[in-house]
Amino acid sequence: MCGLLRCSLISPILSDADCEKITAVLLKSRTGEFDLESILFLKLRGLGIHDLGCIGECMSLEKLDLSGNNISSLAPLASLRLLSVLGLSANRISNLEPLRSCESLQHLNLAGNIISSIESLHCLQPLRKLENIRLKDNTYNYSNPVCRNSSYRNIVLEMFPNIKVLDGERVVGRGSELYQLCKDIDDTIKAGLYKNGQLVEHPDCKPWVEDNYWEIKRSNNAIIEEAYKQFNDVLHECRLLNNRATHVISQTERSMSLKKQPKHYAI
């Protein structure tokens, strides 16, 4: 009994220092799994990790978030063949070569690292399932040196013909044309609002449409009129039912409160 008590008292307590390297103890404490190969999802954000340690033993891992750490080497990730979502933003990564073996990878976030050249991305080309890549994130002001290249976007799209989303912007598929159209309109409007860096006022601006343009106009069609009438009738019945239900609930609550009142006896 004393031995068990002593073991419980000296059981390891994980601190920030313990998290600098990924260990089996850290992984098991975070997931509750006894077997590393049973771990499917793992979130290790902002723990100060710089050594991925035994992460490669999580062979069944599908989603991994390592954002906001001090990671520079991705070597242990090479064995994660089932990994489909990988978050590595805000680290110190420059070499992506180990990711070449992550054949199931679909979503990859690398914003906020030190990837300096287009050549560094060549190792990702064999990943046929890769459809979402992020190298910069304007929301958090994350980027990579490679993003400063004026042709960066066009080159990346040529390198990865199957990509659907780049830096959070959809480039193919449903919605991409609408997104680009809205972006072009927005850019045009902004260009027209400013002149020499100053906001230009347009006092004579008029609305595009009349004030009542967006109001729903009732049709003269008899079928639609009948539908309106039926809908209003149903709505009226719903209101009556709601009032009845409220009344019944009120009466029930009142009767229950009376039953709960203590009885007083005169002696």
QUICORWO-V617240 format. One record per pair of residues at least 4 apart in sequence whose C-alpha atoms are under 7 Angstrom apart, sorted by sequence separation. I is the first residue (numbers start at 1). J is the second residue. D is the distance in whole Angstrom. If there is no record, write none. Layout:
i=[I I]
j=[J J]
d=[D D]
//
This chain:
i=[1 2 3 4 5 6 7 14 15 16 22 23 24 25 26 27 28 137 138 143 151 152 153 154 155 156 157 165 166 172 175 176 177 178 179 180 181 182 183 184 185 186 187 188 189 190 194 195 209 221 222 223 224 225 226 227 228 229 230 231 232 233 234 235 236 237 238 239 240 241 242 243 244 245 246 247 248 249 250 251 252 253 254 255 256 257 28 33 115 137 147 165 166 171 194 195 219 28 33 136 137 164 165 170 193 194 136 164 193 135 136 164 135 164 39 50 61 72 83 94 37 40 41 45 49 50 51 56 59 62 63 67 71 72 73 78 81 82 84 85 89 93 94 36 37 39 40 41 42 43 44 45 46 48 49 50 55 56 59 61 62 63 64 65 66 67 68 69 70 71 72 77 78 81 83 84 85 86 87 88 89 90 91 92 93 94 36 37 38 39 40 41 42 43 44 45 46 47 48 49 50 60 61 62 63 64 65 66 67 68 69 70 71 72 77 79 80 81 82 83 84 85 86 87 88 89 90 91 92 93 105 37 40 41 42 43 45 46 56 62 63 64 65 67 68 75 78 81 84 85 86 87 89 90 100 106 107 111 45 52 56 67 74 78 89 96 100 103 105 106 107 108 109 110 111 112 95 99 104 105 106 107 108 109 110 111 97 100 106 107 108 109 111 96 100 19 20 21 116 118 19 20 21 22 115 116 117 19 20 21 22 23 24 112 113 114 115 116 137 16 20 21 22 23 111 112 113 114 115 131 132 136 21 22 111 112 131 132 133 134 135 22 111 130 131 132 133 134 125 131 132 133 134 125]
j=[5 6 7 8 9 10 11 18 19 20 26 27 28 29 30 31 32 141 142 147 155 156 157 158 159 160 161 169 170 176 179 180 181 182 183 184 185 186 187 188 189 190 191 192 193 194 198 199 213 225 226 227 228 229 230 231 232 233 234 235 236 237 238 239 240 241 242 243 244 245 246 247 248 249 250 251 252 253 254 255 256 257 258 259 260 261 33 38 120 142 152 170 171 176 199 200 224 34 39 142 143 170 171 176 199 200 143 171 200 143 144 172 144 173 58 69 80 91 102 113 57 60 61 65 69 70 71 76 79 82 83 87 91 92 93 98 101 102 104 105 109 113 114 57 58 60 61 62 63 64 65 66 67 69 70 71 76 77 80 82 83 84 85 86 87 88 89 90 91 92 93 98 99 102 104 105 106 107 108 109 110 111 112 113 114 115 58 59 60 61 62 63 64 65 66 67 68 69 70 71 72 82 83 84 85 86 87 88 89 90 91 92 93 94 99 101 102 103 104 105 106 107 108 109 110 111 112 113 114 115 127 60 63 64 65 66 68 69 79 85 86 87 88 90 91 98 101 104 107 108 109 110 112 113 123 129 130 134 69 76 80 91 98 102 113 120 124 127 129 130 131 132 133 134 135 136 120 124 129 130 131 132 133 134 135 136 123 126 132 133 134 135 137 123 127 47 48 49 144 146 48 49 50 51 144 145 146 49 50 51 52 53 54 142 143 144 145 146 167 47 51 52 53 54 142 143 144 145 146 162 163 167 53 54 143 144 163 164 165 166 167 55 144 163 164 165 166 167 159 165 166 167 168 160]
d=[6 6 6 6 6 6 6 6 7 7 6 6 6 6 6 6 5 6 6 7 6 6 6 6 6 6 6 5 6 5 6 6 6 6 6 6 6 6 6 6 6 6 6 6 6 7 5 6 6 6 6 6 6 6 6 6 6 6 6 6 6 6 6 6 6 6 6 6 6 6 6 6 6 6 6 6 6 6 6 6 6 6 6 6 6 7 5 7 7 5 6 4 7 5 5 6 7 6 7 5 6 6 6 5 6 5 4 5 5 6 7 5 6 7 6 7 7 7 6 7 7 6 6 6 5 5 6 5 7 6 6 6 5 5 7 5 7 7 5 6 6 5 5 6 5 6 4 6 6 6 6 5 6 5 6 4 6 6 6 6 4 6 6 6 6 5 6 7 5 6 4 6 6 5 6 4 6 6 6 6 5 6 7 5 6 5 5 5 6 6 5 5 5 5 5 5 4 6 6 6 7 6 6 5 5 5 4 5 5 5 5 6 6 7 7 7 6 6 5 6 5 5 5 5 5 5 4 5 6 7 7 6 7 6 6 7 6 5 6 6 6 6 7 6 6 5 5 6 6 6 6 7 5 6 6 5 6 6 7 6 6 7 6 6 7 7 6 5 6 4 6 6 6 6 4 7 7 7 6 6 5 5 5 5 5 4 6 7 6 6 6 7 6 7 7 6 6 6 7 6 7 4 6 6 6 5 5 6 6 5 5 6 7 4 7 5 6 5 6 6 6 6 5 6 5 5 5 6 6 6 6 6 6 6 5 6 4 6 6 6 6 7 6 7 5 5 5 4 7 6 6 6 7 6]
//
